[in-house]
Structure formats: C-alpha cells, structure tokens
Amino acid sequence: MVGLDRSTYYDIKFRKPNDREIRRLLLADANADIHARSRGTYGILSIRAALESEQGLIVNTKLVKKIMRQLGT
C-alpha cells in the first residue's frame, strides 16, 4: 500500500479482531436472521426482545439501532 508506514501496514494485515468486533458480527448475523424471519416487520425493540428471549443476549437498543443502520434494514 502506498503512503503507509511499514508498521501500520503489518498492523492492519495481521491484527486479530477484538471481542467487541466479534460480538458485533455475531449480533449482526442474529439481527439479520430475526429481521428476515419477521418478513421485515420487526423494529428495534422487537429485535432486541427476540435476541433476549431466543438467544439470551442482553443488548442495548442503541446497539441494535446501529447494527440495523449498517445492514440497511
């Protein structure tokens, strides 16, 4: 890559995802699955409730909103 220091390049190339990134990926998959199963009718509060009841995940509504915005749902 042009314009990057060598250390920055290797940091980007070999960096492992942290716990927050892994959790967001898992929540994004679960969020998309719940939204698809509801045929696009579930909103933020319903998805949050479904995550808590079906999978035992306690998630903030703001995080669900951010993930939905990123997914475009």
N, CA, C and O atoms as a Tripos MOL2 file, in Angstrom:
@<TRIPOS>MOLECULE
protein
  292   291    73     0     0
PROTEIN
NO_CHARGES

@<TRIPOS>ATOM
      1 N           0.8300   -1.1660    0.0000 N.3       1 MET1
      2 CA          0.0000    0.0000    0.0000 C.3       1 MET1
      3 C           0.8850    1.2430    0.0000 C.2       1 MET1
      4 O           1.8880    1.3130    0.7100 O.2       1 MET1
      5 N           0.5100    2.1730   -0.7720 N.am      2 VAL2
      6 CA          1.3000    3.3760   -0.9030 C.3       2 VAL2
      7 C           0.8910    4.3810    0.1750 C.2       2 VAL2
      8 O          -0.2960    4.5760    0.4360 O.2       2 VAL2
      9 N           1.8760    5.0090    0.7910 N.am      3 GLY3
     10 CA          1.6010    6.0580    1.7510 C.3       3 GLY3
     11 C           1.4530    5.5900    3.1840 C.2       3 GLY3
     12 O           1.1830    6.4100    4.0610 O.2       3 GLY3
     13 N           1.6220    4.2900    3.4600 N.am      4 LEU4
     14 CA          1.5300    3.7790    4.8160 C.3       4 LEU4
     15 C           2.9090    3.3960    5.3260 C.2       4 LEU4
     16 O           3.7550    2.9210    4.5680 O.2       4 LEU4
     17 N           3.1240    3.6060    6.6060 N.am      5 ASP5
     18 CA          4.3460    3.1040    7.2140 C.3       5 ASP5
     19 C           4.3010    1.5840    7.2330 C.2       5 ASP5
     20 O           3.2260    0.9840    7.2110 O.2       5 ASP5
     21 N           5.4570    0.9770    7.2730 N.am      6 ARG6
     22 CA          5.5320   -0.4810    7.2870 C.3       6 ARG6
     23 C           4.8340   -1.0500    8.5160 C.2       6 ARG6
     24 O           4.1240   -2.0510    8.4140 O.2       6 ARG6
     25 N           5.0230   -0.4310    9.6640 N.am      7 SER7
     26 CA          4.4030   -0.9430   10.8930 C.3       7 SER7
     27 C           2.8770   -0.8570   10.8240 C.2       7 SER7
     28 O           2.1810   -1.7470   11.3130 O.2       7 SER7
     29 N           2.3630    0.2010   10.2240 N.am      8 THR8
     30 CA          0.9170    0.3460   10.0790 C.3       8 THR8
     31 C           0.3620   -0.7110    9.1390 C.2       8 THR8
     32 O          -0.7000   -1.2780    9.3990 O.2       8 THR8
     33 N           1.0670   -0.9780    8.0540 N.am      9 TYR9
     34 CA          0.6330   -1.9910    7.0980 C.3       9 TYR9
     35 C           0.5410   -3.3600    7.7680 C.2       9 TYR9
     36 O          -0.4660   -4.0550    7.6260 O.2       9 TYR9
     37 N           1.5800   -3.7470    8.4910 N.am     10 TYR10
     38 CA          1.5770   -5.0600    9.1210 C.3      10 TYR10
     39 C           0.5920   -5.1270   10.2850 C.2      10 TYR10
     40 O           0.0520   -6.1920   10.5810 O.2      10 TYR10
     41 N           0.3580   -3.9990   10.9410 N.am     11 ASP11
     42 CA         -0.6580   -3.9770   11.9950 C.3      11 ASP11
     43 C          -2.0370   -4.2280   11.4100 C.2      11 ASP11
     44 O          -2.8170   -4.9890   11.9830 O.2      11 ASP11
     45 N          -2.3500   -3.6120   10.2920 N.am     12 ILE12
     46 CA         -3.6390   -3.8230    9.6280 C.3      12 ILE12
     47 C          -3.7470   -5.2390    9.0850 C.2      12 ILE12
     48 O          -4.8040   -5.8630    9.1810 O.2      12 ILE12
     49 N          -2.6720   -5.7460    8.5210 N.am     13 LYS13
     50 CA         -2.6940   -7.0470    7.8700 C.3      13 LYS13
     51 C          -2.8480   -8.1990    8.8690 C.2      13 LYS13
     52 O          -3.5680   -9.1610    8.5980 O.2      13 LYS13
     53 N          -2.1860   -8.1080   10.0040 N.am     14 PHE14
     54 CA         -2.1510   -9.2440   10.9260 C.3      14 PHE14
     55 C          -2.9140   -9.0240   12.2300 C.2      14 PHE14
     56 O          -2.8250   -9.8500   13.1380 O.2      14 PHE14
     57 N          -3.6550   -7.9380   12.3380 N.am     15 ARG15
     58 CA         -4.3850   -7.6560   13.5660 C.3      15 ARG15
     59 C          -5.5550   -8.6170   13.7240 C.2      15 ARG15
     60 O          -6.3020   -8.8650   12.7770 O.2      15 ARG15
     61 N          -5.7030   -9.1480   14.9230 N.am     16 LYS16
     62 CA         -6.8310  -10.0290   15.2130 C.3      16 LYS16
     63 C          -8.0060   -9.1740   15.6860 C.2      16 LYS16
     64 O          -7.8080   -8.1640   16.3610 O.2      16 LYS16
     65 N          -9.2210   -9.5740   15.3350 N.am     17 PRO17
     66 CA        -10.3840   -8.7890   15.7890 C.3      17 PRO17
     67 C         -10.5350   -8.8870   17.3040 C.2      17 PRO17
     68 O         -10.2870   -9.9390   17.8930 O.2      17 PRO17
     69 N         -10.9400   -7.7930   17.9220 N.am     18 ASN18
     70 CA        -11.1270   -7.8080   19.3730 C.3      18 ASN18
     71 C         -12.5200   -8.3290   19.7120 C.2      18 ASN18
     72 O         -13.3190   -8.6280   18.8250 O.2      18 ASN18
     73 N         -12.7940   -8.4330   21.0020 N.am     19 ASP19
     74 CA        -14.0670   -9.0080   21.4580 C.3      19 ASP19
     75 C         -15.2690   -8.1970   20.9930 C.2      19 ASP19
     76 O         -16.3100   -8.7640   20.6620 O.2      19 ASP19
     77 N         -15.1330   -6.8730   20.9640 N.am     20 ARG20
     78 CA        -16.2400   -6.0230   20.5420 C.3      20 ARG20
     79 C         -16.5860   -6.2610   19.0710 C.2      20 ARG20
     80 O         -17.7630   -6.3330   18.7160 O.2      20 ARG20
     81 N         -15.5740   -6.3820   18.2210 N.am     21 GLU21
     82 CA        -15.8330   -6.6170   16.7950 C.3      21 GLU21
     83 C         -16.4740   -7.9780   16.5700 C.2      21 GLU21
     84 O         -17.3730   -8.1110   15.7400 O.2      21 GLU21
     85 N         -16.0190   -8.9860   17.3020 N.am     22 ILE22
     86 CA        -16.5960  -10.3270   17.1700 C.3      22 ILE22
     87 C         -18.0500  -10.3170   17.6180 C.2      22 ILE22
     88 O         -18.9070  -10.9070   16.9590 O.2      22 ILE22
     89 N         -18.3360   -9.6470   18.7400 N.am     23 ARG23
     90 CA        -19.7080   -9.5730   19.2460 C.3      23 ARG23
     91 C         -20.6120   -8.8680   18.2470 C.2      23 ARG23
     92 O         -21.7400   -9.3000   18.0150 O.2      23 ARG23
     93 N         -20.1200   -7.7810   17.6550 N.am     24 ARG24
     94 CA        -20.9460   -7.0600   16.6720 C.3      24 ARG24
     95 C         -21.2350   -7.9120   15.4410 C.2      24 ARG24
     96 O         -22.3370   -7.8480   14.8960 O.2      24 ARG24
     97 N         -20.2670   -8.7050   14.9960 N.am     25 LEU25
     98 CA        -20.5040   -9.5810   13.8470 C.3      25 LEU25
     99 C         -21.5650  -10.6280   14.1810 C.2      25 LEU25
    100 O         -22.4630  -10.8900   13.3810 O.2      25 LEU25
    101 N         -21.4530  -11.2200   15.3590 N.am     26 LEU26
    102 CA        -22.4470  -12.2150   15.7650 C.3      26 LEU26
    103 C         -23.8350  -11.5910   15.9120 C.2      26 LEU26
    104 O         -24.8370  -12.1720   15.4950 O.2      26 LEU26
    105 N         -23.8770  -10.4080   16.5080 N.am     27 LEU27
    106 CA        -25.1650   -9.7270   16.6540 C.3      27 LEU27
    107 C         -25.7390   -9.3080   15.3020 C.2      27 LEU27
    108 O         -26.9550   -9.3310   15.1130 O.2      27 LEU27
    109 N         -24.8810   -8.9270   14.3690 N.am     28 ALA28
    110 CA        -25.3630   -8.5420   13.0420 C.3      28 ALA28
    111 C         -26.0080   -9.7380   12.3420 C.2      28 ALA28
    112 O         -27.0480   -9.5990   11.6980 O.2      28 ALA28
    113 N         -25.3890  -10.9140   12.4710 N.am     29 ASP29
    114 CA        -25.9830  -12.1120   11.8660 C.3      29 ASP29
    115 C         -27.3230  -12.4520   12.5130 C.2      29 ASP29
    116 O         -28.2990  -12.7470   11.8240 O.2      29 ASP29
    117 N         -27.3570  -12.4060   13.8470 N.am     30 ALA30
    118 CA        -28.6010  -12.7190   14.5520 C.3      30 ALA30
    119 C         -29.6750  -11.6810   14.2370 C.2      30 ALA30
    120 O         -30.8460  -12.0190   14.0660 O.2      30 ALA30
    121 N         -29.2710  -10.4280   14.1620 N.am     31 ASN31
    122 CA        -30.1970   -9.3430   13.8520 C.3      31 ASN31
    123 C         -30.7990   -9.5360   12.4650 C.2      31 ASN31
    124 O         -32.0110   -9.4090   12.2900 O.2      31 ASN31
    125 N         -29.9660   -9.8400   11.4900 N.am     32 ALA32
    126 CA        -30.4470  -10.0500   10.1220 C.3      32 ALA32
    127 C         -31.3720  -11.2560   10.0470 C.2      32 ALA32
    128 O         -32.3630  -11.2360    9.3170 O.2      32 ALA32
    129 N         -31.0530  -12.3050   10.7960 N.am     33 ASP33
    130 CA        -31.8800  -13.5090   10.7910 C.3      33 ASP33
    131 C         -33.2640  -13.2290   11.3790 C.2      33 ASP33
    132 O         -34.2790  -13.6310   10.8120 O.2      33 ASP33
    133 N         -33.2960  -12.5420   12.5080 N.am     34 ILE34
    134 CA        -34.5780  -12.2210   13.1470 C.3      34 ILE34
    135 C         -35.4010  -11.3000   12.2570 C.2      34 ILE34
    136 O         -36.6120  -11.4750   12.1280 O.2      34 ILE34
    137 N         -34.7460  -10.3240   11.6440 N.am     35 HIS35
    138 CA        -35.4640   -9.3930   10.7650 C.3      35 HIS35
    139 C         -36.0350  -10.1170    9.5440 C.2      35 HIS35
    140 O         -37.1450   -9.8200    9.1020 O.2      35 HIS35
    141 N         -35.2710  -11.0650    9.0060 N.am     36 ALA36
    142 CA        -35.7470  -11.8250    7.8450 C.3      36 ALA36
    143 C         -36.9030  -12.7460    8.2250 C.2      36 ALA36
    144 O         -37.8660  -12.8800    7.4700 O.2      36 ALA36
    145 N         -36.8130  -13.3740    9.3820 N.am     37 ARG37
    146 CA        -37.8880  -14.2650    9.8240 C.3      37 ARG37
    147 C         -39.1850  -13.5100   10.0780 C.2      37 ARG37
    148 O         -40.2750  -14.0640    9.9330 O.2      37 ARG37
    149 N         -39.0590  -12.2380   10.4590 N.am     38 SER38
    150 CA        -40.2680  -11.4410   10.6960 C.3      38 SER38
    151 C         -40.7790  -10.7990    9.4100 C.2      38 SER38
    152 O         -41.7210  -10.0060    9.4430 O.2      38 SER38
    153 N         -40.1650  -11.1360    8.2800 N.am     39 ARG39
    154 CA        -40.5090  -10.5850    6.9650 C.3      39 ARG39
    155 C         -40.4010   -9.0680    6.9460 C.2      39 ARG39
    156 O         -41.1830   -8.3800    6.2900 O.2      39 ARG39
    157 N         -39.4000   -8.5560    7.6910 N.am     40 GLY40
    158 CA        -39.1190   -7.1300    7.6740 C.3      40 GLY40
    159 C         -40.0320   -6.2720    8.5180 C.2      40 GLY40
    160 O         -40.0420   -5.0490    8.3750 O.2      40 GLY40
    161 N         -40.8110   -6.9020    9.4090 N.am     41 THR41
    162 CA        -41.7480   -6.1180   10.2020 C.3      41 THR41
    163 C         -41.2100   -5.7430   11.5780 C.2      41 THR41
    164 O         -41.6950   -4.7850   12.1800 O.2      41 THR41
    165 N         -40.2280   -6.4680   12.0870 N.am     42 TYR42
    166 CA        -39.6920   -6.1790   13.4160 C.3      42 TYR42
    167 C         -38.8540   -4.9150   13.3970 C.2      42 TYR42
    168 O         -38.0720   -4.6810   12.4760 O.2      42 TYR42
    169 N         -39.0300   -4.1130   14.4210 N.am     43 GLY43
    170 CA        -38.2310   -2.9150   14.6020 C.3      43 GLY43
    171 C         -37.1730   -3.1540   15.6650 C.2      43 GLY43
    172 O         -36.8690   -4.2940   16.0170 O.2      43 GLY43
    173 N         -36.6240   -2.0720   16.1620 N.am     44 ILE44
    174 CA        -35.5200   -2.1430   17.1180 C.3      44 ILE44
    175 C         -35.9360   -2.8520   18.4040 C.2      44 ILE44
    176 O         -35.2340   -3.7450   18.8780 O.2      44 ILE44
    177 N         -37.0590   -2.4620   18.9600 N.am     45 LEU45
    178 CA        -37.4770   -3.0400   20.2380 C.3      45 LEU45
    179 C         -37.8480   -4.5140   20.1110 C.2      45 LEU45
    180 O         -37.5530   -5.3100   21.0020 O.2      45 LEU45
    181 N         -38.4830   -4.8720   19.0210 N.am     46 SER46
    182 CA        -38.8580   -6.2710   18.8180 C.3      46 SER46
    183 C         -37.6390   -7.1420   18.5960 C.2      46 SER46
    184 O         -37.5740   -8.2590   19.1090 O.2      46 SER46
    185 N         -36.6840   -6.6540   17.8490 N.am     47 ILE47
    186 CA        -35.4580   -7.4260   17.6140 C.3      47 ILE47
    187 C         -34.6840   -7.5810   18.9110 C.2      47 ILE47
    188 O         -34.1520   -8.6540   19.1950 O.2      47 ILE47
    189 N         -34.6160   -6.5120   19.7010 N.am     48 ARG48
    190 CA        -33.9300   -6.5820   20.9840 C.3      48 ARG48
    191 C         -34.6030   -7.6130   21.8960 C.2      48 ARG48
    192 O         -33.9200   -8.3960   22.5560 O.2      48 ARG48
    193 N         -35.9200   -7.6140   21.9310 N.am     49 ALA49
    194 CA        -36.6580   -8.5710   22.7580 C.3      49 ALA49
    195 C         -36.4540  -10.0030   22.2580 C.2      49 ALA49
    196 O         -36.3250  -10.9310   23.0560 O.2      49 ALA49
    197 N         -36.4260  -10.1750   20.9490 N.am     50 ALA50
    198 CA        -36.2050  -11.5120   20.3820 C.3      50 ALA50
    199 C         -34.7940  -12.0150   20.6880 C.2      50 ALA50
    200 O         -34.6110  -13.1950   20.9850 O.2      50 ALA50
    201 N         -33.8060  -11.1400   20.6190 N.am     51 LEU51
    202 CA        -32.4430  -11.5330   20.9740 C.3      51 LEU51
    203 C         -32.3660  -11.9830   22.4250 C.2      51 LEU51
    204 O         -31.6840  -12.9540   22.7500 O.2      51 LEU51
    205 N         -33.0710  -11.2680   23.2900 N.am     52 GLU52
    206 CA        -33.0380  -11.6130   24.7110 C.3      52 GLU52
    207 C         -33.7910  -12.9060   24.9910 C.2      52 GLU52
    208 O         -33.3050  -13.7430   25.7520 O.2      52 GLU52
    209 N         -34.9520  -13.0860   24.4010 N.am     53 SER53
    210 CA        -35.7580  -14.2670   24.7090 C.3      53 SER53
    211 C         -35.2580  -15.5240   24.0060 C.2      53 SER53
    212 O         -35.2500  -16.5980   24.6070 O.2      53 SER53
    213 N         -34.8440  -15.4130   22.7500 N.am     54 GLU54
    214 CA        -34.4450  -16.5950   21.9900 C.3      54 GLU54
    215 C         -33.0080  -17.0240   22.2630 C.2      54 GLU54
    216 O         -32.7170  -18.2150   22.3640 O.2      54 GLU54
    217 N         -32.1160  -16.0490   22.3820 N.am     55 GLN55
    218 CA        -30.7020  -16.3940   22.4810 C.3      55 GLN55
    219 C         -30.0800  -15.9940   23.8070 C.2      55 GLN55
    220 O         -28.9020  -16.2670   24.0390 O.2      55 GLN55
    221 N         -30.8390  -15.3570   24.6770 N.am     56 GLY56
    222 CA        -30.3260  -14.9830   25.9750 C.3      56 GLY56
    223 C         -29.3020  -13.8570   25.9440 C.2      56 GLY56
    224 O         -28.4960  -13.7200   26.8640 O.2      56 GLY56
    225 N         -29.3320  -13.0500   24.8860 N.am     57 LEU57
    226 CA        -28.3850  -11.9480   24.7460 C.3      57 LEU57
    227 C         -29.0130  -10.6530   25.2330 C.2      57 LEU57
    228 O         -30.1070  -10.2870   24.8040 O.2      57 LEU57
    229 N         -28.3320   -9.9700   26.1170 N.am     58 ILE58
    230 CA        -28.8010   -8.6770   26.5920 C.3      58 ILE58
    231 C         -28.0730   -7.6150   25.7770 C.2      58 ILE58
    232 O         -26.8530   -7.4750   25.8620 O.2      58 ILE58
    233 N         -28.8370   -6.8740   24.9910 N.am     59 VAL59
    234 CA        -28.2720   -5.9120   24.0520 C.3      59 VAL59
    235 C         -28.9640   -4.5720   24.2460 C.2      59 VAL59
    236 O         -30.1750   -4.5120   24.4560 O.2      59 VAL59
    237 N         -28.2000   -3.5160   24.1740 N.am     60 ASN60
    238 CA        -28.7290   -2.1640   24.2610 C.3      60 ASN60
    239 C         -29.4800   -1.8370   22.9710 C.2      60 ASN60
    240 O         -29.0820   -2.2730   21.8910 O.2      60 ASN60
    241 N         -30.5610   -1.0760   23.0830 N.am     61 THR61
    242 CA        -31.3300   -0.7240   21.8890 C.3      61 THR61
    243 C         -30.5190    0.1490   20.9320 C.2      61 THR61
    244 O         -30.7200    0.0970   19.7190 O.2      61 THR61
    245 N         -29.5970    0.9570   21.4820 N.am     62 LYS62
    246 CA        -28.7580    1.7760   20.6110 C.3      62 LYS62
    247 C         -27.8580    0.9270   19.7430 C.2      62 LYS62
    248 O         -27.6240    1.2620   18.5820 O.2      62 LYS62
    249 N         -27.3430   -0.1770   20.2900 N.am     63 LEU63
    250 CA        -26.5010   -1.0720   19.5090 C.3      63 LEU63
    251 C         -27.3150   -1.7590   18.4160 C.2      63 LEU63
    252 O         -26.8430   -1.9050   17.2880 O.2      63 LEU63
    253 N         -28.5220   -2.1750   18.7420 N.am     64 VAL64
    254 CA        -29.3980   -2.7860   17.7350 C.3      64 VAL64
    255 C         -29.6810   -1.7800   16.6260 C.2      64 VAL64
    256 O         -29.6980   -2.1390   15.4480 O.2      64 VAL64
    257 N         -29.9030   -0.5250   16.9960 N.am     65 LYS65
    258 CA        -30.1680    0.5260   16.0080 C.3      65 LYS65
    259 C         -28.9620    0.7310   15.0900 C.2      65 LYS65
    260 O         -29.1240    0.8530   13.8760 O.2      65 LYS65
    261 N         -27.7600    0.7690   15.6590 N.am     66 LYS66
    262 CA        -26.5520    0.9330   14.8470 C.3      66 LYS66
    263 C         -26.3660   -0.2190   13.8860 C.2      66 LYS66
    264 O         -26.0270   -0.0220   12.7190 O.2      66 LYS66
    265 N         -26.5900   -1.4280   14.3830 N.am     67 ILE67
    266 CA        -26.4260   -2.6080   13.5230 C.3      67 ILE67
    267 C         -27.4600   -2.6130   12.4130 C.2      67 ILE67
    268 O         -27.1390   -2.9320   11.2680 O.2      67 ILE67
    269 N         -28.7020   -2.2630   12.7370 N.am     68 MET68
    270 CA        -29.7380   -2.1960   11.7020 C.3      68 MET68
    271 C         -29.4060   -1.1420   10.6520 C.2      68 MET68
    272 O         -29.6400   -1.3490    9.4610 O.2      68 MET68
    273 N         -28.8720   -0.0370   11.0860 N.am     69 ARG69
    274 CA        -28.4910    1.0280   10.1490 C.3      69 ARG69
    275 C         -27.3660    0.5440    9.2380 C.2      69 ARG69
    276 O         -27.3780    0.8210    8.0380 O.2      69 ARG69
    277 N         -26.3900   -0.1800    9.8030 N.am     70 GLN70
    278 CA        -25.2880   -0.6900    8.9910 C.3      70 GLN70
    279 C         -25.7690   -1.7250    7.9850 C.2      70 GLN70
    280 O         -25.2710   -1.7840    6.8600 O.2      70 GLN70
    281 N         -26.7330   -2.5380    8.3890 N.am     71 LEU71
    282 CA        -27.2620   -3.5650    7.4980 C.3      71 LEU71
    283 C         -28.2330   -3.0000    6.4680 C.2      71 LEU71
    284 O         -28.5340   -3.6470    5.4650 O.2      71 LEU71
    285 N         -28.7130   -1.8060    6.7220 N.am     72 GLY72
    286 CA        -29.6600   -1.1880    5.7880 C.3      72 GLY72
    287 C         -31.0710   -1.7140    5.9410 C.2      72 GLY72
    288 O         -31.8450   -1.7040    4.9840 O.2      72 GLY72
    289 N         -31.4160   -2.1770    7.1410 N.am     73 THR73
    290 CA        -32.7640   -2.6950    7.3680 C.3      73 THR73
    291 C         -33.5920   -1.7300    8.1560 C.2      73 THR73
    292 O         -34.7580   -2.0050    8.4400 O.2      73 THR73
@<TRIPOS>BOND
     1     1     2 1
     2     2     3 1
     3     3     4 2
     4     3     5 am
     5     5     6 1
     6     6     7 1
     7     7     8 2
     8     7     9 am
     9     9    10 1
    10    10    11 1
    11    11    12 2
    12    11    13 am
    13    13    14 1
    14    14    15 1
    15    15    16 2
    16    15    17 am
    17    17    18 1
    18    18    19 1
    19    19    20 2
    20    19    21 am
    21    21    22 1
    22    22    23 1
    23    23    24 2
    24    23    25 am
    25    25    26 1
    26    26    27 1
    27    27    28 2
    28    27    29 am
    29    29    30 1
    30    30    31 1
    31    31    32 2
    32    31    33 am
    33    33    34 1
    34    34    35 1
    35    35    36 2
    36    35    37 am
    37    37    38 1
    38    38    39 1
    39    39    40 2
    40    39    41 am
    41    41    42 1
    42    42    43 1
    43    43    44 2
    44    43    45 am
    45    45    46 1
    46    46    47 1
    47    47    48 2
    48    47    49 am
    49    49    50 1
    50    50    51 1
    51    51    52 2
    52    51    53 am
    53    53    54 1
    54    54    55 1
    55    55    56 2
    56    55    57 am
    57    57    58 1
    58    58    59 1
    59    59    60 2
    60    59    61 am
    61    61    62 1
    62    62    63 1
    63    63    64 2
    64    63    65 am
    65    65    66 1
    66    66    67 1
    67    67    68 2
    68    67    69 am
    69    69    70 1
    70    70    71 1
    71    71    72 2
    72    71    73 am
    73    73    74 1
    74    74    75 1
    75    75    76 2
    76    75    77 am
    77    77    78 1
    78    78    79 1
    79    79    80 2
    80    79    81 am
    81    81    82 1
    82    82    83 1
    83    83    84 2
    84    83    85 am
    85    85    86 1
    86    86    87 1
    87    87    88 2
    88    87    89 am
    89    89    90 1
    90    90    91 1
    91    91    92 2
    92    91    93 am
    93    93    94 1
    94    94    95 1
    95    95    96 2
    96    95    97 am
    97    97    98 1
    98    98    99 1
    99    99   100 2
   100    99   101 am
   101   101   102 1
   102   102   103 1
   103   103   104 2
   104   103   105 am
   105   105   106 1
   106   106   107 1
   107   107   108 2
   108   107   109 am
   109   109   110 1
   110   110   111 1
   111   111   112 2
   112   111   113 am
   113   113   114 1
   114   114   115 1
   115   115   116 2
   116   115   117 am
   117   117   118 1
   118   118   119 1
   119   119   120 2
   120   119   121 am
   121   121   122 1
   122   122   123 1
   123   123   124 2
   124   123   125 am
   125   125   126 1
   126   126   127 1
   127   127   128 2
   128   127   129 am
   129   129   130 1
   130   130   131 1
   131   131   132 2
   132   131   133 am
   133   133   134 1
   134   134   135 1
   135   135   136 2
   136   135   137 am
   137   137   138 1
   138   138   139 1
   139   139   140 2
   140   139   141 am
   141   141   142 1
   142   142   143 1
   143   143   144 2
   144   143   145 am
   145   145   146 1
   146   146   147 1
   147   147   148 2
   148   147   149 am
   149   149   150 1
   150   150   151 1
   151   151   152 2
   152   151   153 am
   153   153   154 1
   154   154   155 1
   155   155   156 2
   156   155   157 am
   157   157   158 1
   158   158   159 1
   159   159   160 2
   160   159   161 am
   161   161   162 1
   162   162   163 1
   163   163   164 2
   164   163   165 am
   165   165   166 1
   166   166   167 1
   167   167   168 2
   168   167   169 am
   169   169   170 1
   170   170   171 1
   171   171   172 2
   172   171   173 am
   173   173   174 1
   174   174   175 1
   175   175   176 2
   176   175   177 am
   177   177   178 1
   178   178   179 1
   179   179   180 2
   180   179   181 am
   181   181   182 1
   182   182   183 1
   183   183   184 2
   184   183   185 am
   185   185   186 1
   186   186   187 1
   187   187   188 2
   188   187   189 am
   189   189   190 1
   190   190   191 1
   191   191   192 2
   192   191   193 am
   193   193   194 1
   194   194   195 1
   195   195   196 2
   196   195   197 am
   197   197   198 1
   198   198   199 1
   199   199   200 2
   200   199   201 am
   201   201   202 1
   202   202   203 1
   203   203   204 2
   204   203   205 am
   205   205   206 1
   206   206   207 1
   207   207   208 2
   208   207   209 am
   209   209   210 1
   210   210   211 1
   211   211   212 2
   212   211   213 am
   213   213   214 1
   214   214   215 1
   215   215   216 2
   216   215   217 am
   217   217   218 1
   218   218   219 1
   219   219   220 2
   220   219   221 am
   221   221   222 1
   222   222   223 1
   223   223   224 2
   224   223   225 am
   225   225   226 1
   226   226   227 1
   227   227   228 2
   228   227   229 am
   229   229   230 1
   230   230   231 1
   231   231   232 2
   232   231   233 am
   233   233   234 1
   234   234   235 1
   235   235   236 2
   236   235   237 am
   237   237   238 1
   238   238   239 1
   239   239   240 2
   240   239   241 am
   241   241   242 1
   242   242   243 1
   243   243   244 2
   244   243   245 am
   245   245   246 1
   246   246   247 1
   247   247   248 2
   248   247   249 am
   249   249   250 1
   250   250   251 1
   251   251   252 2
   252   251   253 am
   253   253   254 1
   254   254   255 1
   255   255   256 2
   256   255   257 am
   257   257   258 1
   258   258   259 1
   259   259   260 2
   260   259   261 am
   261   261   262 1
   262   262   263 1
   263   263   264 2
   264   263   265 am
   265   265   266 1
   266   266   267 1
   267   267   268 2
   268   267   269 am
   269   269   270 1
   270   270   271 1
   271   271   272 2
   272   271   273 am
   273   273   274 1
   274   274   275 1
   275   275   276 2
   276   275   277 am
   277   277   278 1
   278   278   279 1
   279   279   280 2
   280   279   281 am
   281   281   282 1
   282   282   283 1
   283   283   284 2
   284   283   285 am
   285   285   286 1
   286   286   287 1
   287   287   288 2
   288   287   289 am
   289   289   290 1
   290   290   291 1
   291   291   292 2
@<TRIPOS>SUBSTRUCTURE
     1 MET1         2 RESIDUE 1 A MET
     2 VAL2         6 RESIDUE 1 A VAL
     3 GLY3        10 RESIDUE 1 A GLY
     4 LEU4        14 RESIDUE 1 A LEU
     5 ASP5        18 RESIDUE 1 A ASP
     6 ARG6        22 RESIDUE 1 A ARG
     7 SER7        26 RESIDUE 1 A SER
     8 THR8        30 RESIDUE 1 A THR
     9 TYR9        34 RESIDUE 1 A TYR
    10 TYR10       38 RESIDUE 1 A TYR
    11 ASP11       42 RESIDUE 1 A ASP
    12 ILE12       46 RESIDUE 1 A ILE
    13 LYS13       50 RESIDUE 1 A LYS
    14 PHE14       54 RESIDUE 1 A PHE
    15 ARG15       58 RESIDUE 1 A ARG
    16 LYS16       62 RESIDUE 1 A LYS
    17 PRO17       66 RESIDUE 1 A PRO
    18 ASN18       70 RESIDUE 1 A ASN
    19 ASP19       74 RESIDUE 1 A ASP
    20 ARG20       78 RESIDUE 1 A ARG
    21 GLU21       82 RESIDUE 1 A GLU
    22 ILE22       86 RESIDUE 1 A ILE
    23 ARG23       90 RESIDUE 1 A ARG
    24 ARG24       94 RESIDUE 1 A ARG
    25 LEU25       98 RESIDUE 1 A LEU
    26 LEU26      102 RESIDUE 1 A LEU
    27 LEU27      106 RESIDUE 1 A LEU
    28 ALA28      110 RESIDUE 1 A ALA
    29 ASP29      114 RESIDUE 1 A ASP
    30 ALA30      118 RESIDUE 1 A ALA
    31 ASN31      122 RESIDUE 1 A ASN
    32 ALA32      126 RESIDUE 1 A ALA
    33 ASP33      130 RESIDUE 1 A ASP
    34 ILE34      134 RESIDUE 1 A ILE
    35 HIS35      138 RESIDUE 1 A HIS
    36 ALA36      142 RESIDUE 1 A ALA
    37 ARG37      146 RESIDUE 1 A ARG
    38 SER38      150 RESIDUE 1 A SER
    39 ARG39      154 RESIDUE 1 A ARG
    40 GLY40      158 RESIDUE 1 A GLY
    41 THR41      162 RESIDUE 1 A THR
    42 TYR42      166 RESIDUE 1 A TYR
    43 GLY43      170 RESIDUE 1 A GLY
    44 ILE44      174 RESIDUE 1 A ILE
    45 LEU45      178 RESIDUE 1 A LEU
    46 SER46      182 RESIDUE 1 A SER
    47 ILE47      186 RESIDUE 1 A ILE
    48 ARG48      190 RESIDUE 1 A ARG
    49 ALA49      194 RESIDUE 1 A ALA
    50 ALA50      198 RESIDUE 1 A ALA
    51 LEU51      202 RESIDUE 1 A LEU
    52 GLU52      206 RESIDUE 1 A GLU
    53 SER53      210 RESIDUE 1 A SER
    54 GLU54      214 RESIDUE 1 A GLU
    55 GLN55      218 RESIDUE 1 A GLN
    56 GLY56      222 RESIDUE 1 A GLY
    57 LEU57      226 RESIDUE 1 A LEU
    58 ILE58      230 RESIDUE 1 A ILE
    59 VAL59      234 RESIDUE 1 A VAL
    60 ASN60      238 RESIDUE 1 A ASN
    61 THR61      242 RESIDUE 1 A THR
    62 LYS62      246 RESIDUE 1 A LYS
    63 LEU63      250 RESIDUE 1 A LEU
    64 VAL64      254 RESIDUE 1 A VAL
    65 LYS65      258 RESIDUE 1 A LYS
    66 LYS66      262 RESIDUE 1 A LYS
    67 ILE67      266 RESIDUE 1 A ILE
    68 MET68      270 RESIDUE 1 A MET
    69 ARG69      274 RESIDUE 1 A ARG
    70 GLN70      278 RESIDUE 1 A GLN
    71 LEU71      282 RESIDUE 1 A LEU
    72 GLY72      286 RESIDUE 1 A GLY
    73 THR73      290 RESIDUE 1 A THR
